[in-house]
Amino acid sequence: MNREKEYDLIVVGAGPAGMTAGIFGARSGLKTLVLDKGICGGLSNEATDIDNYPGFGRIGGMELAEKMKAQTTEYAEIEELEGVSKIEIKEKERKMLIFTEKDSYLSNAVVLCTGTKKRKLGVKGEDEFLGRGVSYCATCDGFFFKDKSVIVVGGGNSAVRGALYLKNVGCAVTTLIHRRDELRAERYLQKKLEKAGVHILWNSVVKEIKGDKAVGSVVRYDKERGFEDELPIDGVFVYVGEEPVNALATQMDVTLDEDGYIITDKGQRTNQERVYAAGDITGGVRQIVVACAEGAIAATSAYEDLTS
């Protein structure tokens, strides 16, 4: 392996945690590379308005990601569209061998910032109509449903923001379906939802998504009253939570909690020497500001461990 492909620190994932780890790693003097199978920003790119990140009254997720990327590239190398497929811990050499879809690298330390992926409903028709009426991103696909009827499935912050976005882009009817009798979203978002006039179907779950060439209806089960009905609809936007992207962690025998999130100490260290984790993959409070803090701590711990 060529010398130019050796690094002090490789960060897997270029979301807010990964980019911050890249900044702090490189600024401390470590030769740092950030890799991502997609583009910089991760799921934060899907956020329409971020209004709880210090320093910005309100900013779009993609805009914030672009600013983070611009700052990161001043210090560290970033390779987008280069996903990591395998990491081998070479104990004798005290190095990590990282394989991607395009290349391979050696590193003295690794920070896992692999984040989470959208959880599916797991109902009939969901996979069949993906891209034909089923979506997991209102900001990506909402424009195509202007003047049409859509439902948003979920009750957290992401679901409410998605519903508000769809209402704002001009969907004729926007309905939120939630399996409980109260939302989990923050109160200020619930007030916005009420003001926007989004209809809510409480104590309800989607049992099936139906259609021909595209989504035409959903079968809804009302848990409280115990009956099913079929709702004519053009689009289904799913926001029922996320699950950790932990395949690399499992591969490396990194300890996970019962929900599949990586367990770390206060320095973002895992049970494996010189393997760290930061951001949504560690569970807890999954917010951009927290991800950035953990990324900074992970890179600082890596520097301390590599230079001690």
Residue pairs with C-beta under 8 A, 6 or more apart in sequence:
1 104
1 105
1 106
5 103
5 104
5 105
5 106
6 31
6 105
6 106
6 107
7 30
7 31
7 32
7 33
7 105
7 106
7 107
7 108
8 25
8 30
8 31
8 32
8 107
8 108
8 109
8 306
9 21
9 25
9 30
9 31
9 32
9 33
9 107
9 108
9 109
9 110
9 111
9 299
9 302
9 306
10 32
10 33
10 34
10 35
10 96
10 98
10 105
10 107
10 109
10 110
10 111
11 18
11 21
11 22
11 25
11 32
11 33
11 34
11 35
11 76
11 110
11 111
11 113
11 295
11 299
12 18
12 35
12 36
12 84
12 87
12 98
12 110
12 111
12 112
12 113
12 114
12 248
13 34
13 35
13 36
13 42
13 112
13 113
13 114
13 115
13 279
13 281
14 22
14 34
14 35
14 36
14 38
14 39
14 40
14 41
14 42
14 69
14 72
14 78
14 80
14 113
15 36
15 40
15 41
15 42
15 43
15 44
15 113
15 115
15 279
15 280
15 291
16 41
16 42
16 44
16 64
16 65
16 68
16 279
16 288
16 291
16 292
16 295
17 113
17 115
17 278
17 279
17 280
17 291
17 292
17 294
17 295
17 298
18 34
18 36
18 42
18 111
18 113
18 278
18 279
18 295
19 34
19 40
19 68
19 69
19 71
19 72
19 78
19 295
20 68
20 72
20 278
20 291
20 292
20 293
20 295
20 296
20 299
21 34
21 111
21 113
21 276
21 278
21 295
21 296
21 298
21 299
22 32
22 33
22 34
22 72
22 75
22 76
22 78
22 295
22 299
23 71
23 72
23 75
23 76
23 296
23 299
24 295
24 296
24 299
24 300
24 303
25 32
25 76
25 111
25 299
25 302
25 303
26 32
26 75
26 76
27 75
28 299
28 300
28 303
29 303
30 109
30 299
30 302
30 303
30 306
32 75
32 76
32 77
32 299
33 76
33 77
33 78
33 79
33 105
33 107
34 72
34 76
34 77
34 78
34 79
35 79
35 82
35 83
35 84
35 98
35 100
36 42
36 78
36 79
36 80
36 81
36 82
36 83
37 81
37 82
37 83
37 84
37 101
38 80
38 81
38 83
39 45
39 80
39 81
40 65
40 66
40 68
40 69
40 72
40 78
40 80
41 61
41 62
41 64
41 65
41 66
41 68
41 69
42 65
42 115
43 115
43 116
43 118
43 242
43 280
44 50
44 61
44 64
44 65
44 288
45 61
45 62
45 65
46 61
46 137
46 138
46 139
46 140
47 60
47 61
47 139
47 161
48 60
48 61
48 138
48 139
48 161
48 164
48 165
49 58
49 59
49 60
49 161
50 56
50 58
50 59
50 60
50 61
50 64
50 288
51 57
51 58
51 59
52 287
52 289
53 59
53 64
53 288
53 289
54 289
56 64
61 139
64 288
69 78
72 78
79 100
82 100
82 101
82 102
82 103
83 100
83 101
84 98
84 99
84 100
84 248
85 99
85 100
85 101
86 98
86 99
86 248
86 251
87 96
87 97
87 98
87 99
87 110
87 248
87 251
87 252
88 96
88 97
88 99
89 96
89 252
89 272
89 275
90 96
90 97
94 108
94 274
95 106
95 107
95 108
96 106
96 107
96 108
96 109
96 110
96 274
96 275
97 104
97 105
97 106
98 104
98 105
98 106
98 107
98 110
108 274
108 306
109 274
109 275
109 276
109 302
109 305
109 306
110 274
110 275
110 276
111 268
111 276
111 277
111 278
111 295
111 298
111 299
111 302
112 248
112 249
112 254
112 262
112 270
112 275
112 276
112 277
112 278
112 281
113 277
113 278
113 279
113 281
113 291
113 295
113 298
114 244
114 245
114 246
114 248
114 249
114 281
115 244
115 245
115 279
115 280
115 281
116 242
116 243
116 244
116 245
116 280
116 281
116 286
117 242
117 243
117 245
118 136
118 238
118 239
118 242
119 240
119 241
119 242
119 243
120 126
120 127
120 238
120 240
121 153
121 206
121 238
121 240
123 206
123 207
123 208
123 209
124 208
124 209
125 134
125 208
125 209
125 210
125 211
125 215
126 134
126 209
126 238
128 209
129 209
129 211
129 214
129 215
129 236
132 211
132 213
132 214
132 215
133 209
133 211
133 214
133 215
133 216
133 233
133 234
133 235
133 236
134 209
134 215
134 235
134 236
134 238
135 141
135 235
135 236
135 237
135 238
136 237
136 238
136 239
137 237
138 152
138 161
138 162
138 163
138 165
138 166
138 237
139 162
139 165
141 235
141 237
142 162
142 165
142 166
142 169
142 171
142 237
143 169
144 235
145 166
145 169
145 171
145 234
145 235
146 169
146 170
146 171
147 170
147 171
147 172
148 171
148 172
148 234
148 235
149 171
149 172
149 173
149 174
149 175
149 232
149 233
149 234
149 235
150 166
150 171
150 173
150 174
150 175
150 233
150 234
150 235
150 236
150 237
151 174
151 175
151 176
151 177
151 206
151 218
151 231
151 233
151 235
151 236
151 237
152 159
152 162
152 163
152 166
152 174
152 175
152 176
152 177
152 237
152 239
153 159
153 176
153 177
153 178
153 206
153 236
153 237
153 238
153 239
153 240
154 162
154 176
154 177
154 178
154 238
154 239
154 240
154 241
155 176
155 178
155 179
155 180
155 182
155 183
155 184
155 185
156 183
156 184
156 185
156 239
156 241
157 184
157 185
157 186
157 189
158 239
159 176
159 178
159 185
159 239
159 240
160 176
160 183
160 185
160 189
160 190
160 192
160 193
161 189
162 237
162 239
163 174
163 176
163 193
163 196
163 198
163 237
164 189
164 192
164 193
164 196
164 198
166 174
166 237
167 174
167 196
167 197
167 198
168 196
171 235
173 199
174 196
174 198
174 199
175 198
175 199
175 200
175 201
175 231
175 233
176 193
176 198
176 199
176 200
176 201
177 200
177 201
177 204
177 205
177 206
177 220
178 200
178 201
178 202
178 203
178 204
179 203
179 204
179 205
179 223
180 202
180 203
181 202
181 203
181 224
183 190
183 193
183 200
185 193
193 200
201 220
201 222
202 224
203 222
203 223
203 224
204 220
204 221
204 222
204 223
205 220
205 221
205 223
206 218
206 219
206 220
206 221
206 236
207 218
207 219
207 220
207 221
207 228
208 218
208 219
209 215
209 217
209 218
209 219
209 236
210 216
210 217
210 218
210 219
210 230
211 217
214 234
215 233
215 234
215 235
215 236
216 232
216 233
216 234
217 230
217 231
217 232
217 233
218 230
218 231
218 233
218 236
219 228
219 229
219 230
219 231
220 228
220 229
220 230
220 231
221 227
221 228
222 228
222 229
242 280
242 286
243 260
244 256
244 259
244 260
244 261
244 262
244 280
244 281
244 283
245 281
246 254
246 256
246 260
246 261
246 262
246 281
249 256
249 262
249 270
249 277
249 281
250 256
252 272
252 275
253 271
253 272
254 262
254 270
254 271
254 272
254 275
254 277
255 262
255 263
255 270
255 271
256 262
256 263
257 263
257 283
259 283
261 281
261 282
261 283
261 284
262 270
262 277
262 281
262 282
262 283
263 270
263 271
263 282
264 270
264 276
264 277
264 278
264 282
266 297
267 276
267 297
267 298
267 300
267 301
267 304
268 276
268 277
268 278
268 282
268 294
268 297
268 298
268 301
269 275
269 276
269 301
269 305
270 276
270 277
273 305
274 302
274 305
274 306
276 298
276 299
276 301
276 302
277 294
277 298
278 291
278 294
278 295
278 297
278 298
279 291
279 294
279 295
280 286
280 291
282 294
284 290
